[in-house]
Amino acid sequence: MDNLFNLLDRLDAANIYYTLGRNRSDTVLVTMTVVGMRVEIDVFRDGHMEMCVFCGSESPIENSDVLDEIIKSNSS
């Protein structure tokens, strides 16, 4: 639990916006977004962390077909 609060303290001190979520019973998901990057950090009950970094353009897309395709390809 200390690792989670240490991470949140570091993000707060850096004025980095984040959200908390829970997708698994043994982790808390910390999602942060900075320019050109989204970072997902799973903080596990035992204190270790796993991180995924997603880089890409932040340019807006006005073509609604893109959204339709994303929804269609990810529907179960």
mmCIF file as gemmi writes it, N, C-alpha and C atoms, coordinates in Angstrom:
data_model
loop_
_atom_site.group_PDB
_atom_site.id
_atom_site.type_symbol
_atom_site.label_atom_id
_atom_site.label_alt_id
_atom_site.label_comp_id
_atom_site.label_asym_id
_atom_site.label_entity_id
_atom_site.label_seq_id
_atom_site.pdbx_PDB_ins_code
_atom_site.Cartn_x
_atom_site.Cartn_y
_atom_site.Cartn_z
_atom_site.occupancy
_atom_site.B_iso_or_equiv
_atom_site.pdbx_formal_charge
_atom_site.auth_seq_id
_atom_site.auth_asym_id
_atom_site.pdbx_PDB_model_num
ATOM 1 N N . MET Axp A 1 ? 0.825 -1.204 0 1 0 ? 1 A 1
ATOM 2 C CA . MET Axp A 1 ? 0 0 0 1 0 ? 1 A 1
ATOM 3 C C . MET Axp A 1 ? 0.863 1.259 0 1 0 ? 1 A 1
ATOM 4 N N . ASP Axp A 2 ? 2.027 1.191 0.622 1 0 ? 2 A 1
ATOM 5 C CA . ASP Axp A 2 ? 2.913 2.358 0.646 1 0 ? 2 A 1
ATOM 6 C C . ASP Axp A 2 ? 3.309 2.78 -0.759 1 0 ? 2 A 1
ATOM 7 N N . ASN Axp A 3 ? 3.559 1.785 -1.639 1 0 ? 3 A 1
ATOM 8 C CA . ASN Axp A 3 ? 3.955 2.124 -3.007 1 0 ? 3 A 1
ATOM 9 C C . ASN Axp A 3 ? 2.872 2.925 -3.72 1 0 ? 3 A 1
ATOM 10 N N . LEU Axp A 4 ? 1.614 2.588 -3.492 1 0 ? 4 A 1
ATOM 11 C CA . LEU Axp A 4 ? 0.517 3.312 -4.114 1 0 ? 4 A 1
ATOM 12 C C . LEU Axp A 4 ? 0.513 4.763 -3.645 1 0 ? 4 A 1
ATOM 13 N N . PHE Axp A 5 ? 0.589 4.971 -2.342 1 0 ? 5 A 1
ATOM 14 C CA . PHE Axp A 5 ? 0.543 6.332 -1.833 1 0 ? 5 A 1
ATOM 15 C C . PHE Axp A 5 ? 1.798 7.124 -2.197 1 0 ? 5 A 1
ATOM 16 N N . ASN Axp A 6 ? 2.938 6.467 -2.248 1 0 ? 6 A 1
ATOM 17 C CA . ASN Axp A 6 ? 4.162 7.148 -2.694 1 0 ? 6 A 1
ATOM 18 C C . ASN Axp A 6 ? 4.014 7.607 -4.142 1 0 ? 6 A 1
ATOM 19 N N . LEU Axp A 7 ? 3.466 6.752 -4.996 1 0 ? 7 A 1
ATOM 20 C CA . LEU Axp A 7 ? 3.239 7.115 -6.393 1 0 ? 7 A 1
ATOM 21 C C . LEU Axp A 7 ? 2.28 8.296 -6.491 1 0 ? 7 A 1
ATOM 22 N N . LEU Axp A 8 ? 1.167 8.24 -5.769 1 0 ? 8 A 1
ATOM 23 C CA . LEU Axp A 8 ? 0.191 9.326 -5.816 1 0 ? 8 A 1
ATOM 24 C C . LEU Axp A 8 ? 0.783 10.629 -5.302 1 0 ? 8 A 1
ATOM 25 N N . ASP Axp A 9 ? 1.599 10.555 -4.253 1 0 ? 9 A 1
ATOM 26 C CA . ASP Axp A 9 ? 2.272 11.753 -3.741 1 0 ? 9 A 1
ATOM 27 C C . ASP Axp A 9 ? 3.202 12.356 -4.79 1 0 ? 9 A 1
ATOM 28 N N . ARG Axp A 10 ? 3.923 11.5 -5.516 1 0 ? 10 A 1
ATOM 29 C CA . ARG Axp A 10 ? 4.835 11.986 -6.561 1 0 ? 10 A 1
ATOM 30 C C . ARG Axp A 10 ? 4.058 12.657 -7.689 1 0 ? 10 A 1
ATOM 31 N N . LEU Axp A 11 ? 2.944 12.054 -8.095 1 0 ? 11 A 1
ATOM 32 C CA . LEU Axp A 11 ? 2.13 12.649 -9.152 1 0 ? 11 A 1
ATOM 33 C C . LEU Axp A 11 ? 1.508 13.964 -8.699 1 0 ? 11 A 1
ATOM 34 N N . ASP Axp A 12 ? 1.023 14.008 -7.465 1 0 ? 12 A 1
ATOM 35 C CA . ASP Axp A 12 ? 0.455 15.245 -6.926 1 0 ? 12 A 1
ATOM 36 C C . ASP Axp A 12 ? 1.511 16.348 -6.884 1 0 ? 12 A 1
ATOM 37 N N . ALA Axp A 13 ? 2.705 16.021 -6.42 1 0 ? 13 A 1
ATOM 38 C CA . ALA Axp A 13 ? 3.782 17.014 -6.322 1 0 ? 13 A 1
ATOM 39 C C . ALA Axp A 13 ? 4.171 17.551 -7.696 1 0 ? 13 A 1
ATOM 40 N N . ALA Axp A 14 ? 4.031 16.713 -8.724 1 0 ? 14 A 1
ATOM 41 C CA . ALA Axp A 14 ? 4.372 17.116 -10.089 1 0 ? 14 A 1
ATOM 42 C C . ALA Axp A 14 ? 3.179 17.751 -10.817 1 0 ? 14 A 1
ATOM 43 N N . ASN Axp A 15 ? 2.036 17.869 -10.119 1 0 ? 15 A 1
ATOM 44 C CA . ASN Axp A 15 ? 0.816 18.407 -10.713 1 0 ? 15 A 1
ATOM 45 C C . ASN Axp A 15 ? 0.394 17.643 -11.966 1 0 ? 15 A 1
ATOM 46 N N . ILE Axp A 16 ? 0.52 16.324 -11.913 1 0 ? 16 A 1
ATOM 47 C CA . ILE Axp A 16 ? 0.104 15.46 -13.015 1 0 ? 16 A 1
ATOM 48 C C . ILE Axp A 16 ? -1.255 14.874 -12.671 1 0 ? 16 A 1
ATOM 49 N N . TYR Axp A 17 ? -2.217 15.111 -13.544 1 0 ? 17 A 1
ATOM 50 C CA . TYR Axp A 17 ? -3.574 14.6 -13.347 1 0 ? 17 A 1
ATOM 51 C C . TYR Axp A 17 ? -3.575 13.084 -13.536 1 0 ? 17 A 1
ATOM 52 N N . TYR Axp A 18 ? -4.336 12.385 -12.707 1 0 ? 18 A 1
ATOM 53 C CA . TYR Axp A 18 ? -4.453 10.933 -12.809 1 0 ? 18 A 1
ATOM 54 C C . TYR Axp A 18 ? -5.84 10.502 -12.363 1 0 ? 18 A 1
ATOM 55 N N . THR Axp A 19 ? -6.197 9.288 -12.747 1 0 ? 19 A 1
ATOM 56 C CA . THR Axp A 19 ? -7.426 8.68 -12.269 1 0 ? 19 A 1
ATOM 57 C C . THR Axp A 19 ? -7.083 7.326 -11.667 1 0 ? 19 A 1
ATOM 58 N N . LEU Axp A 20 ? -7.924 6.881 -10.767 1 0 ? 20 A 1
ATOM 59 C CA . LEU Axp A 20 ? -7.761 5.57 -10.138 1 0 ? 20 A 1
ATOM 60 C C . LEU Axp A 20 ? -8.895 4.668 -10.593 1 0 ? 20 A 1
ATOM 61 N N . GLY Axp A 21 ? -8.566 3.422 -10.831 1 0 ? 21 A 1
ATOM 62 C CA . GLY Axp A 21 ? -9.573 2.451 -11.227 1 0 ? 21 A 1
ATOM 63 C C . GLY Axp A 21 ? -9.235 1.096 -10.64 1 0 ? 21 A 1
ATOM 64 N N . ARG Axp A 22 ? -10.142 0.189 -10.819 1 0 ? 22 A 1
ATOM 65 C CA . ARG Axp A 22 ? -9.925 -1.16 -10.31 1 0 ? 22 A 1
ATOM 66 C C . ARG Axp A 22 ? -10.501 -2.148 -11.299 1 0 ? 22 A 1
ATOM 67 N N . ASN Axp A 23 ? -9.62 -2.787 -12.06 1 0 ? 23 A 1
ATOM 68 C CA . ASN Axp A 23 ? -10.043 -3.768 -13.051 1 0 ? 23 A 1
ATOM 69 C C . ASN Axp A 23 ? -9.802 -5.19 -12.582 1 0 ? 23 A 1
ATOM 70 N N . ARG Axp A 24 ? -8.978 -5.335 -11.571 1 0 ? 24 A 1
ATOM 71 C CA . ARG Axp A 24 ? -8.632 -6.66 -11.035 1 0 ? 24 A 1
ATOM 72 C C . ARG Axp A 24 ? -8.717 -6.587 -9.519 1 0 ? 24 A 1
ATOM 73 N N . SER Axp A 25 ? -8.95 -7.719 -8.899 1 0 ? 25 A 1
ATOM 74 C CA . SER Axp A 25 ? -9.115 -7.728 -7.443 1 0 ? 25 A 1
ATOM 75 C C . SER Axp A 25 ? -7.806 -7.525 -6.693 1 0 ? 25 A 1
ATOM 76 N N . ASP Axp A 26 ? -6.667 -7.707 -7.368 1 0 ? 26 A 1
ATOM 77 C CA . ASP Axp A 26 ? -5.38 -7.592 -6.674 1 0 ? 26 A 1
ATOM 78 C C . ASP Axp A 26 ? -4.585 -6.354 -7.068 1 0 ? 26 A 1
ATOM 79 N N . THR Axp A 27 ? -5.22 -5.404 -7.795 1 0 ? 27 A 1
ATOM 80 C CA . THR Axp A 27 ? -4.502 -4.201 -8.211 1 0 ? 27 A 1
ATOM 81 C C . THR Axp A 27 ? -5.372 -2.96 -8.108 1 0 ? 27 A 1
ATOM 82 N N . VAL Axp A 28 ? -4.692 -1.822 -8.057 1 0 ? 28 A 1
ATOM 83 C CA . VAL Axp A 28 ? -5.317 -0.522 -8.271 1 0 ? 28 A 1
ATOM 84 C C . VAL Axp A 28 ? -4.652 0.041 -9.521 1 0 ? 28 A 1
ATOM 85 N N . LEU Axp A 29 ? -5.458 0.494 -10.468 1 0 ? 29 A 1
ATOM 86 C CA . LEU Axp A 29 ? -4.952 1.039 -11.722 1 0 ? 29 A 1
ATOM 87 C C . LEU Axp A 29 ? -4.853 2.549 -11.609 1 0 ? 29 A 1
ATOM 88 N N . VAL Axp A 30 ? -3.672 3.077 -11.822 1 0 ? 30 A 1
ATOM 89 C CA . VAL Axp A 30 ? -3.441 4.517 -11.862 1 0 ? 30 A 1
ATOM 90 C C . VAL Axp A 30 ? -3.211 4.863 -13.334 1 0 ? 30 A 1
ATOM 91 N N . THR Axp A 31 ? -4.055 5.723 -13.88 1 0 ? 31 A 1
ATOM 92 C CA . THR Axp A 31 ? -3.918 6.144 -15.268 1 0 ? 31 A 1
ATOM 93 C C . THR Axp A 31 ? -3.582 7.626 -15.288 1 0 ? 31 A 1
ATOM 94 N N . MET Axp A 32 ? -2.485 7.956 -15.967 1 0 ? 32 A 1
ATOM 95 C CA . MET Axp A 32 ? -2.088 9.36 -16.084 1 0 ? 32 A 1
ATOM 96 C C . MET Axp A 32 ? -1.89 9.693 -17.545 1 0 ? 32 A 1
ATOM 97 N N . THR Axp A 33 ? -2.173 10.938 -17.887 1 0 ? 33 A 1
ATOM 98 C CA . THR Axp A 33 ? -2.011 11.393 -19.257 1 0 ? 33 A 1
ATOM 99 C C . THR Axp A 33 ? -1.138 12.635 -19.255 1 0 ? 33 A 1
ATOM 100 N N . VAL Axp A 34 ? -0.1 12.589 -20.064 1 0 ? 34 A 1
ATOM 101 C CA . VAL Axp A 34 ? 0.759 13.75 -20.279 1 0 ? 34 A 1
ATOM 102 C C . VAL Axp A 34 ? 0.827 13.967 -21.789 1 0 ? 34 A 1
ATOM 103 N N . VAL Axp A 35 ? 1.42 15.047 -22.218 1 0 ? 35 A 1
ATOM 104 C CA . VAL Axp A 35 ? 1.441 15.377 -23.638 1 0 ? 35 A 1
ATOM 105 C C . VAL Axp A 35 ? 2.029 14.23 -24.451 1 0 ? 35 A 1
ATOM 106 N N . GLY Axp A 36 ? 1.229 13.705 -25.371 1 0 ? 36 A 1
ATOM 107 C CA . GLY Axp A 36 ? 1.674 12.661 -26.269 1 0 ? 36 A 1
ATOM 108 C C . GLY Axp A 36 ? 1.773 11.271 -25.678 1 0 ? 36 A 1
ATOM 109 N N . MET Axp A 37 ? 1.272 11.086 -24.453 1 0 ? 37 A 1
ATOM 110 C CA . MET Axp A 37 ? 1.465 9.792 -23.805 1 0 ? 37 A 1
ATOM 111 C C . MET Axp A 37 ? 0.376 9.529 -22.763 1 0 ? 37 A 1
ATOM 112 N N . ARG Axp A 38 ? -0.079 8.281 -22.723 1 0 ? 38 A 1
ATOM 113 C CA . ARG Axp A 38 ? -0.952 7.806 -21.646 1 0 ? 38 A 1
ATOM 114 C C . ARG Axp A 38 ? -0.218 6.669 -20.965 1 0 ? 38 A 1
ATOM 115 N N . VAL Axp A 39 ? -0.237 6.675 -19.643 1 0 ? 39 A 1
ATOM 116 C CA . VAL Axp A 39 ? 0.49 5.671 -18.867 1 0 ? 39 A 1
ATOM 117 C C . VAL Axp A 39 ? -0.495 4.99 -17.918 1 0 ? 39 A 1
ATOM 118 N N . GLU Axp A 40 ? -0.497 3.658 -17.952 1 0 ? 40 A 1
ATOM 119 C CA . GLU Axp A 40 ? -1.311 2.866 -17.033 1 0 ? 40 A 1
ATOM 120 C C . GLU Axp A 40 ? -0.377 2.113 -16.109 1 0 ? 40 A 1
ATOM 121 N N . ILE Axp A 41 ? -0.569 2.31 -14.812 1 0 ? 41 A 1
ATOM 122 C CA . ILE Axp A 41 ? 0.285 1.677 -13.812 1 0 ? 41 A 1
ATOM 123 C C . ILE Axp A 41 ? -0.589 0.811 -12.924 1 0 ? 41 A 1
ATOM 124 N N . ASP Axp A 42 ? -0.347 -0.491 -12.933 1 0 ? 42 A 1
ATOM 125 C CA . ASP Axp A 42 ? -1.032 -1.402 -12.021 1 0 ? 42 A 1
ATOM 126 C C . ASP Axp A 42 ? -0.18 -1.533 -10.771 1 0 ? 42 A 1
ATOM 127 N N . VAL Axp A 43 ? -0.749 -1.142 -9.63 1 0 ? 43 A 1
ATOM 128 C CA . VAL Axp A 43 ? -0.071 -1.301 -8.348 1 0 ? 43 A 1
ATOM 129 C C . VAL Axp A 43 ? -0.708 -2.509 -7.673 1 0 ? 43 A 1
ATOM 130 N N . PHE Axp A 44 ? 0.097 -3.535 -7.46 1 0 ? 44 A 1
ATOM 131 C CA . PHE Axp A 44 ? -0.4 -4.792 -6.916 1 0 ? 44 A 1
ATOM 132 C C . PHE Axp A 44 ? -0.45 -4.752 -5.399 1 0 ? 44 A 1
ATOM 133 N N . ARG Axp A 45 ? -1.26 -5.622 -4.836 1 0 ? 45 A 1
ATOM 134 C CA . ARG Axp A 45 ? -1.432 -5.722 -3.385 1 0 ? 45 A 1
ATOM 135 C C . ARG Axp A 45 ? -0.093 -5.894 -2.671 1 0 ? 45 A 1
ATOM 136 N N . ASP Axp A 46 ? 0.83 -6.648 -3.298 1 0 ? 46 A 1
ATOM 137 C CA . ASP Axp A 46 ? 2.134 -6.89 -2.663 1 0 ? 46 A 1
ATOM 138 C C . ASP Axp A 46 ? 3.11 -5.736 -2.854 1 0 ? 46 A 1
ATOM 139 N N . GLY Axp A 47 ? 2.676 -4.671 -3.549 1 0 ? 47 A 1
ATOM 140 C CA . GLY Axp A 47 ? 3.5 -3.476 -3.677 1 0 ? 47 A 1
ATOM 141 C C . GLY Axp A 47 ? 4.222 -3.33 -5.01 1 0 ? 47 A 1
ATOM 142 N N . HIS Axp A 48 ? 4.363 -4.4 -5.783 1 0 ? 48 A 1
ATOM 143 C CA . HIS Axp A 48 ? 5.08 -4.223 -7.051 1 0 ? 48 A 1
ATOM 144 C C . HIS Axp A 48 ? 4.166 -3.55 -8.069 1 0 ? 48 A 1
ATOM 145 N N . MET Axp A 49 ? 4.794 -2.962 -9.08 1 0 ? 49 A 1
ATOM 146 C CA . MET Axp A 49 ? 4.061 -2.214 -10.097 1 0 ? 49 A 1
ATOM 147 C C . MET Axp A 49 ? 4.403 -2.719 -11.482 1 0 ? 49 A 1
ATOM 148 N N . GLU Axp A 50 ? 3.424 -2.676 -12.365 1 0 ? 50 A 1
ATOM 149 C CA . GLU Axp A 50 ? 3.619 -2.949 -13.784 1 0 ? 50 A 1
ATOM 150 C C . GLU Axp A 50 ? 3.058 -1.764 -14.548 1 0 ? 50 A 1
ATOM 151 N N . MET Axp A 51 ? 3.756 -1.355 -15.612 1 0 ? 51 A 1
ATOM 152 C CA . MET Axp A 51 ? 3.393 -0.14 -16.32 1 0 ? 51 A 1
ATOM 153 C C . MET Axp A 51 ? 3.293 -0.4 -17.821 1 0 ? 51 A 1
ATOM 154 N N . CYS Axp A 52 ? 2.293 0.204 -18.44 1 0 ? 52 A 1
ATOM 155 C CA . CYS Axp A 52 ? 2.15 0.21 -19.893 1 0 ? 52 A 1
ATOM 156 C C . CYS Axp A 52 ? 2.136 1.665 -20.341 1 0 ? 52 A 1
ATOM 157 N N . VAL Axp A 53 ? 2.914 1.965 -21.382 1 0 ? 53 A 1
ATOM 158 C CA . VAL Axp A 53 ? 3.009 3.321 -21.908 1 0 ? 53 A 1
ATOM 159 C C . VAL Axp A 53 ? 2.466 3.315 -23.334 1 0 ? 53 A 1
ATOM 160 N N . PHE Axp A 54 ? 1.537 4.218 -23.607 1 0 ? 54 A 1
ATOM 161 C CA . PHE Axp A 54 ? 0.932 4.347 -24.924 1 0 ? 54 A 1
ATOM 162 C C . PHE Axp A 54 ? 1.271 5.725 -25.472 1 0 ? 54 A 1
ATOM 163 N N . CYS Axp A 55 ? 2.007 5.769 -26.565 1 0 ? 55 A 1
ATOM 164 C CA . CYS Axp A 55 ? 2.42 7.028 -27.186 1 0 ? 55 A 1
ATOM 165 C C . CYS Axp A 55 ? 1.664 7.223 -28.486 1 0 ? 55 A 1
ATOM 166 N N . GLY Axp A 56 ? 1.403 8.451 -28.809 1 0 ? 56 A 1
ATOM 167 C CA . GLY Axp A 56 ? 0.738 8.704 -30.076 1 0 ? 56 A 1
ATOM 168 C C . GLY Axp A 56 ? 0.336 10.148 -30.214 1 0 ? 56 A 1
ATOM 169 N N . SER Axp A 57 ? -0.314 10.42 -31.269 1 0 ? 57 A 1
ATOM 170 C CA . SER Axp A 57 ? -0.749 11.77 -31.585 1 0 ? 57 A 1
ATOM 171 C C . SER Axp A 57 ? -1.934 12.166 -30.713 1 0 ? 57 A 1
ATOM 172 N N . GLU Axp A 58 ? -1.976 13.429 -30.356 1 0 ? 58 A 1
ATOM 173 C CA . GLU Axp A 58 ? -3.124 13.961 -29.628 1 0 ? 58 A 1
ATOM 174 C C . GLU Axp A 58 ? -3.996 14.81 -30.535 1 0 ? 58 A 1
ATOM 175 N N . SER Axp A 59 ? -3.752 14.711 -31.816 1 0 ? 59 A 1
ATOM 176 C CA . SER Axp A 59 ? -4.523 15.503 -32.772 1 0 ? 59 A 1
ATOM 177 C C . SER Axp A 59 ? -5.969 15.022 -32.803 1 0 ? 59 A 1
ATOM 178 N N . PRO Axp A 60 ? -6.909 15.944 -32.813 1 0 ? 60 A 1
ATOM 179 C CA . PRO Axp A 60 ? -8.31 15.543 -32.875 1 0 ? 60 A 1
ATOM 180 C C . PRO Axp A 60 ? -8.634 14.902 -34.219 1 0 ? 60 A 1
ATOM 181 N N . ILE Axp A 61 ? -9.567 13.977 -34.178 1 0 ? 61 A 1
ATOM 182 C CA . ILE Axp A 61 ? -10.057 13.312 -35.381 1 0 ? 61 A 1
ATOM 183 C C . ILE Axp A 61 ? -11.536 13.645 -35.503 1 0 ? 61 A 1
ATOM 184 N N . GLU Axp A 62 ? -11.932 14.195 -36.622 1 0 ? 62 A 1
ATOM 185 C CA . GLU Axp A 62 ? -13.325 14.588 -36.812 1 0 ? 62 A 1
ATOM 186 C C . GLU Axp A 62 ? -14.133 13.549 -37.573 1 0 ? 62 A 1
ATOM 187 N N . ASN Axp A 63 ? -13.479 12.532 -38.075 1 0 ? 63 A 1
ATOM 188 C CA . ASN Axp A 63 ? -14.15 11.511 -38.867 1 0 ? 63 A 1
ATOM 189 C C . ASN Axp A 63 ? -14.84 10.52 -37.929 1 0 ? 63 A 1
ATOM 190 N N . SER Axp A 64 ? -16.177 10.548 -37.898 1 0 ? 64 A 1
ATOM 191 C CA . SER Axp A 64 ? -16.922 9.66 -36.995 1 0 ? 64 A 1
ATOM 192 C C . SER Axp A 64 ? -16.796 8.196 -37.397 1 0 ? 64 A 1
ATOM 193 N N . ASP Axp A 65 ? -16.376 7.936 -38.631 1 0 ? 65 A 1
ATOM 194 C CA . ASP Axp A 65 ? -16.17 6.553 -39.06 1 0 ? 65 A 1
ATOM 195 C C . ASP Axp A 65 ? -15.086 5.874 -38.226 1 0 ? 65 A 1
ATOM 196 N N . VAL Axp A 66 ? -14.11 6.649 -37.771 1 0 ? 66 A 1
ATOM 197 C CA . VAL Axp A 66 ? -13.035 6.094 -36.941 1 0 ? 66 A 1
ATOM 198 C C . VAL Axp A 66 ? -13.614 5.582 -35.626 1 0 ? 66 A 1
ATOM 199 N N . LEU Axp A 67 ? -14.48 6.373 -35 1 0 ? 67 A 1
ATOM 200 C CA . LEU Axp A 67 ? -15.115 5.952 -33.752 1 0 ? 67 A 1
ATOM 201 C C . LEU Axp A 67 ? -15.976 4.724 -33.986 1 0 ? 67 A 1
ATOM 202 N N . ASP Axp A 68 ? -16.743 4.727 -35.056 1 0 ? 68 A 1
ATOM 203 C CA . ASP Axp A 68 ? -17.579 3.567 -35.374 1 0 ? 68 A 1
ATOM 204 C C . ASP Axp A 68 ? -16.72 2.309 -35.52 1 0 ? 68 A 1
ATOM 205 N N . GLU Axp A 69 ? -15.588 2.42 -36.195 1 0 ? 69 A 1
ATOM 206 C CA . GLU Axp A 69 ? -14.698 1.278 -36.404 1 0 ? 69 A 1
ATOM 207 C C . GLU Axp A 69 ? -14.097 0.793 -35.082 1 0 ? 69 A 1
ATOM 208 N N . ILE Axp A 70 ? -13.71 1.716 -34.209 1 0 ? 70 A 1
ATOM 209 C CA . ILE Axp A 70 ? -13.156 1.337 -32.906 1 0 ? 70 A 1
ATOM 210 C C . ILE Axp A 70 ? -14.193 0.564 -32.106 1 0 ? 70 A 1
ATOM 211 N N . ILE Axp A 71 ? -15.419 1.072 -32.073 1 0 ? 71 A 1
ATOM 212 C CA . ILE Axp A 71 ? -16.485 0.396 -31.331 1 0 ? 71 A 1
ATOM 213 C C . ILE Axp A 71 ? -16.778 -0.975 -31.94 1 0 ? 71 A 1
ATOM 214 N N . LYS Axp A 72 ? -16.883 -1.021 -33.255 1 0 ? 72 A 1
ATOM 215 C CA . LYS Axp A 72 ? -17.193 -2.273 -33.943 1 0 ? 72 A 1
ATOM 216 C C . LYS Axp A 72 ? -16.115 -3.32 -33.701 1 0 ? 72 A 1
ATOM 217 N N . SER Axp A 73 ? -14.856 -2.934 -33.811 1 0 ? 73 A 1
ATOM 218 C CA . SER Axp A 73 ? -13.769 -3.917 -33.674 1 0 ? 73 A 1
ATOM 219 C C . SER Axp A 73 ? -13.526 -4.352 -32.237 1 0 ? 73 A 1
ATOM 220 N N . ASN Axp A 74 ? -14.108 -3.632 -31.269 1 0 ? 74 A 1
ATOM 221 C CA . ASN Axp A 74 ? -13.903 -4.001 -29.876 1 0 ? 74 A 1
ATOM 222 C C . ASN Axp A 74 ? -15.173 -4.488 -29.189 1 0 ? 74 A 1
ATOM 223 N N . SER Axp A 75 ? -16.224 -4.704 -29.951 1 0 ? 75 A 1
ATOM 224 C CA . SER Axp A 75 ? -17.472 -5.224 -29.382 1 0 ? 75 A 1
ATOM 225 C C . SER Axp A 75 ? -17.368 -6.737 -29.245 1 0 ? 75 A 1
ATOM 226 N N . SER Axp A 76 ? -17.98 -7.244 -28.188 1 0 ? 76 A 1
ATOM 227 C CA . SER Axp A 76 ? -17.95 -8.696 -27.996 1 0 ? 76 A 1
ATOM 228 C C . SER Axp A 76 ? -19.218 -9.353 -28.468 1 0 ? 76 A 1
